[in-house]
Amino acid sequence: MGLACAVLILLMVGFERSFDRFHEKISDLYLLRVTIFMEPSDYTSDRSGAAFGPMIARTFPEVEAYCRYRSTAEVLINATDGDGEKQSFIENSLFAVDSTFLSMFLFPLIAGDPSTALDDDYSIVITEKMAMKLFSSTDIIGKSIRVNDKYNFIVTAVAKDPPQNTFFQFDYLVPFDFLCELGISTDSYGGTMTSVFFHLREGATSDNINEQLPELSDQWHEADIEYRQFLVPLYDAHMTGETQNGKAMFIFLLVAFLILIIACINYTNITTARFTARAREVGIRKALGADKQMLFFQFLGEAILKSFIALDVALLILEIILPIMNDYFEITLLVPYTDPGMILILAGLVLFTGILAGTYPAMILASFNPVKVLKNPWLHGHKGKFIRKALVTIQFSIAVAFILVSIFLVMQHDHIKTGDERIRKENVIFFETKGDLWQKYDEFRAEVSNIPGIEYISTGSKVPFNIDIGEFEYGLVDENQTSLAMICWADYDYAKLFHLDMVEGEFFREGVQTNDRRVVINKKMQDFLDIENPVGETFYVYHDRYVISGVVEDFDFFPLSLTDQMLIMPFSDISAYIFISMDEHAGEKTMLALEEKYHDFNPAFPFEYKSVTDHELPMDQAFENAKPMLWFFTVMGIFISLLGLFGLASFTAAQKVTEIGIRKTFGANTGQIVRLLSFQFLRPVLLAIIIGFGLAYLVLNYLLGFFNSPVALHWWIFVLTAVGMVLISQLTVIGQALRAARRHPVDCLRYE
């Protein structure tokens, strides 16, 4: 079981390391990464300003080609299939790229020419899956696809679906300049929205570029804050990027090592406990001329052989587990039996496990004195008793730490999903502002407000518990800051809709006559500005002048501790999302009326909405994927620990048969015998719980430090874990103790 866990984790790490390594030119492909130096911590992004692509390519002769890659967010896709049926879908996997994309990266085409597929302004490349979805065929070169009910694209190529182990998870590719049609700048050095890749000439390295880039970057644009751009090899980008996959994989490797340690401890414990069974064999072998070294390698070889047999069983276990895991995570993990590298890894794992588990028992067995063991082999049954208890303590400490870390990480995820309870989430829906709603929002808002059951309608750039866009240009004067403040544009009823409380002043009020643009800040921003009466003061966002209309009470608007939790909320007539709250009596009739109004104002787009309670945070998917793995490895760690305790208890009970017979002859009852046998395992378990608490506390303090609002380390969870581990360990031991205690004294004392 320990080896099955270890091999599974190695397969996961191998999958993560394989990201984008299949590209033919991978050794010459690089990603532009940027580090932003700010307070309280620096931030490194895999995205940067789009203008860096062409500028770096023009400046450095080492660059052979560049390609930019950026999402266009959700779009409406319309097409007519082979039967004349009109297809309409909202898609979020349309990416704008430079024409070099298909020549730089290896994404095979089913139809079309990779060198010219993206040359025309309104050419589009779609994947095989999307071709079948829209047209039920891949023979679609020249077919028309309409985007956002406004732009007509011609299919110039059909690509095979991107593999799972690539950063580029696209369904549609369009020319990069199409972003200009959507009002997105393609010549800006600022922001972190575009992934920029470079193909360096053969033999060239990124050293010269990385050395000169900071100075040149300062010349190209006046940065608002200190930045540092640098190139990283694409084959390493996935493991070292902002998603921290490398750290996650290191943690999983550590888990694999710890589970193997627990499993090896079992072997060591049982082997040393069974010294009596091998003592006479050792004595005879030594009497016949075997030396210490020969015996050591014999017993070590036995451990390695058992490790090899265990690996065979582990691979059978994996053949059962992997299909279930692949279906759940929608990935493809397979054991590559014919891969020489994998064979070497498995061989190394067998040797490592066998040597780790077998070295100590082999040393002890090989050191037995032949005269003593032949005279009384039972004397050596107690050899290594202290070591056995120490090893039980170690493995249970690891198991306790596993349990606590798993519990608190799951609690942290649930806490993040719940968010700040002061923010209203019930009976609130939202949808993206699309199509004609950008121009007709005021009329739409007025009409929707009259629908029975509708309380408030508001527009905002973000959901209030996931405001993840920040700014450095803000303050009472027109200057830059070193602390990041998050920003959310909102209109009149945003605060009422989400139940945000005001500390001073007021939120935006309709009908207030003023020539000044207004902004609301939170209490932490007021403290940062060190201003006693902020209402009416001038406040700058970028170089735009605002007047502070109010101060909103602090609330948790971003789960990670990236910022000092300062918030700016400028007024905006229309933003990316439209939010609608309904009273408790609103039902299907209200929703039908709302849908009808939506189609009246925005007929080209389907009415697709979400409940605010169902809004997914960026880390939700990662947590959801990690949770079952976390529980699986935790349960495995506990189970393997209990297996070891069970085996040790069985052998201890067998070893104490004579003692039990004597005690029963002198009047000891079954209960006293059970207590005697079970309590000797209680002390190492209790010590393990204390050590496990310390380990878990250190790990959790580190992990929970990444969150803005960490869950409390409640004492009662530690107590429940301790009680649970004591009960489980005692139940594991007590069965063997009862069986031994119920034996008749005559059977216990009878001599062979």
Secondary structure, 3 states (H helix, E strand, C coil): CHHHHHHHHHHHHHHHHCCCCCCCCHHHEEEEEEEECCECCCEEECCECCCHHHHHHHHCCCEEEEEEEEECCCEEEEEECCCCCEEEEEECCEEEECCCHHHHCCCCEEECCCCCCCCCCCEEEEEHHHHHHHHCCCCCCCCEEEECCCEEEEEEEEECCCCCCCCCCCCEEEECCHHHHCCCCCCCCCCCCEEEEEEECCCCCCHHHHHHHHHHHHHHCCCCCCEEEEEEEHHHHHHHCCCCHHHHHHHHHHHHHHHHHHHHHHHHHHHHHCHHHHHHHHHHHHHCCCCHHHHHHHHHHHHHHHHHHHHHHHHHHHHHHHHHHHHHHCCCCCCCCCCHHHHHHHHHHHHHHHHHHHHHHHHHHHCCCHHHHHHCHHHHHHCCHHHHHHHHHHHHHHHHHHHHHHHHHHHHHHHHHHCCCCCCCCCEEEEECCCCHHHHHHHHHHHHHCCCCEEEEEEECCCCCCCCCEEEEEECCCCEEEEEEEECCECCCHHHHHCCCEEEECCCCCCCCCCCEEEEEEHHHHHHHCCCCCCCCEEEECCEEEEEEEEECCCCCCCECCCCCCEEEEECCCCCEEEEEECCCCCHHHHHHHHHHHHHHCCCCCCCCEEHHHCCCCCHHHHHHHHHHHHHHHHHHHHHHHHHHHHHHHHHHHHCHHHHHHHHHCCCCHHHHHHHHHHCCHHHHHHHHHHHHHHHHHHHHHHHCCECCCCCCCHHHHHHHHHHHHHHHHHHHHHHHHHHHCCCHHHHHCCC
